[in-house]
Amino acid sequence: MAQIIRDETGRILFTQEMKEEYTILAPNMLPTHFKLFKMAFALHGYKVIPLETTGREIVNEGLKNVHNDTCYPALLVIGQLIHALKSGEYDLNKTALLITQTGGGCRASNYIHLLRKALKKSGFEDIPVISLNLSGMEKNPGFKLTFGLIKKLIYSIVYGDLLMLLANQTRPYELEKGAADRMVDHWVEVLSEEYKQSKNVTYRRVKENMPRILQDFANIPVNKTDKIKVGIVGEIYVKFAPLGNNNLEEFLHGEDVEVVVPGLMDFVIFKVDNRFVDPEIYGGGKLKHLIAGWFENYLVGWQDDMIAAIKRFPQFDPPSRFQDIKNLVKDYVGYGNKMGEGWLLTGEMLELVHSGTPNIVCTQPFGCLPNHVAGKGMMRKIKEYNPTANIVAIDYDPGATAINQENRIKLMIANARRMKKMAQYNELVEIKGKMTNSAM
């Protein structure tokens, strides 16, 4: 068994010996993306397991171990990790936990400290906790976020975003139920096999695979009818994680609508862009500005490659470029608004409205002040300048019931269908008027 070593603050270090022996448990936010993240970590010698557990017991575990004034995502993430440690499925002498740490003003910066407090309270204080961050915080001798690993994680984001987009655009119209989901599973399996060897996880290979994935989805038989489109935005965890949003995507599919979910890449670019604009807004060193600018261009290049690949298949709608979203938000909120999802949340709502998805569910977790400011707080102004915007803010917290959330979403969808019929009627009246005038 690996020796437990603590630093001068008392924090348990994740050592090189632990890397060779330990299983690392991580919260799961995006099921498809995280399966690929798992394989990317494996290529660098880490056995990471994204947790797929669900159920009320996770919420209850969070409530027991986290102060109830803490934001809902923290409660879920910590509850899921503690629940896993208590499950008996893992050797507690060879288990570590992995959690992201932003380093900014969002409460997410403190999740790791809340988790350690919860571990001590639950009798797991000797479980190492690894911080996944790009800010150089909490270094560990057995865990290093190298550029090689970062590249493979970026490739996984590209694959994950593409599969999520294609599945959402195919699923409502497929003639054989489940065809889109089976295609996602097929490609996750194919990619997982490729990830077993580093030589297959390269820039060239990803560019070769994108059109292959697109062609496979294009080959799925569909009946393309005119359906209502509903976008999902909000705090990143509750926006994506089925555990956090009560299986929101699944519910919307059941309402016979096409679901539109902005990809993870926009959020990653947004976080890097913040570092790029910081010196311009607040002052700071030029080196940080230059490095952030280079990394942002690298990420934008990947987004452009994916968009270009999608555009070669006219049956699919590509997402907007990050810079286009950034330009949309210019007259609504400043770029210094960067806590949590910051201005990107406002931008995603505007991008959806401008690209033909005016019906939006804005997921609002309890305790997330930045999200309420840039999400719910901007809805009135967005609607003022975009009359077709049909946005509903849905609160997610330990006491919220799925039935209340779903009823509010159903009202939004009903309003979307009413507005669509009204638009079709007005268009018909206009056509008849033109025909009458031309006959005269």
Summary of the structure (lengths in Angstrom):
residues: 440
radius of gyration: 22.8
end to end distance: 92.5
largest distance: 92.9
contacts: 1404
relative contact order: 0.10
helix: 59%
strand: 11%
